[in-house]
Amino acid sequence: MNLNQLGKKIVEISYKEGNFTLSSGKRSNYIFDKYAFETRPKVLEEITGKMVKMVTGETSKIAGMELGGVPLATALSLKTGLPFVIVRKGSKGYGIDRAIEGDLNDEDKVVIVEDISTTGTQALLAAKIIESTGASVFKIICVVDREEGARKRIENRGYKFEPLFTKSSLGIK
């Protein structure tokens, strides 16, 4: 499947119109149902097959924020052979209560993988948590950028930002 076909498939299975509240708290008349593409092995494989090119040679770890970033980080880890970590949004309150699941050290150079980026808040939270361990984040990648400020906020914090698709490239107005 080429990139154009993949974009059409993502829109076909995940683009929904209606009245939605996004994780940013903003209201929207459309949403990309990330689980519609993350739970379909063939589509997930195609997405991460394209995202492999976004992971540079300097990357030592891939990170995914719970819950939506985990399938992407897992699949990308399997394709690249790089280990991944899971970044928690908050405290579990039980068991081994840590912010990051998996091994991360000071020398690690991390790429954060996101599903849908709107304002970049979740990606920046993940970057802050990762950097609190001494590791460095140099790039944030996502499947779809809704073009509502994520790029500007992420780049203003000094990170590279690379979406596989943008709202515009998918023909969404």
C-alpha positions, 0 to 999 in steps of 0.5 A: 500500500502506498502512502496515498492509499494508506491515508485514504484507508485511515480516513475511511476507517477512523474519520468520524464527524459529530460533536466531540471533546478532544483530550486537549479539552477542545471541542471538535466536529470531527475526530480520528478514532485512533483505535480504529487503525491501531487495532487492525494489524494490517493497517497498523503494520502499514502505518509503522512500515512508513514510520520506520523512515522517521526513526533515525540512526541516532535513536536508541529507544522509542517511547509511546504514551499510554494508551494510544501510543503503546500499539504504535511504539510496540509495532515500531519496536518490532519493525526496527529492533529498537527497545521501547518504553511506555510513558504513563500519564499519571500514577497507578497508585499500586504495584511498582508505581513508576512513570516509565515502564521499560529501561531508560538511561542517561545515554538514550536518545528517544523518539516519541510516537503519537497517534493523533496530535492536536495541541502537542500537550500529551507529547510534551508531557511525555518528553518532560517525563522522559527527560526527568530520567536524564534521557534526551528526546530529539524527535516526536512523530505522529500518525496524524497532525490535526494542524491545531498548534502541535507543530508550533508548540513542539518545535518551540520547545526544541524538538523535531516534529514529523507527522506521517499525515496532516489533516490537509494531506488527508483532504480534511477541511 
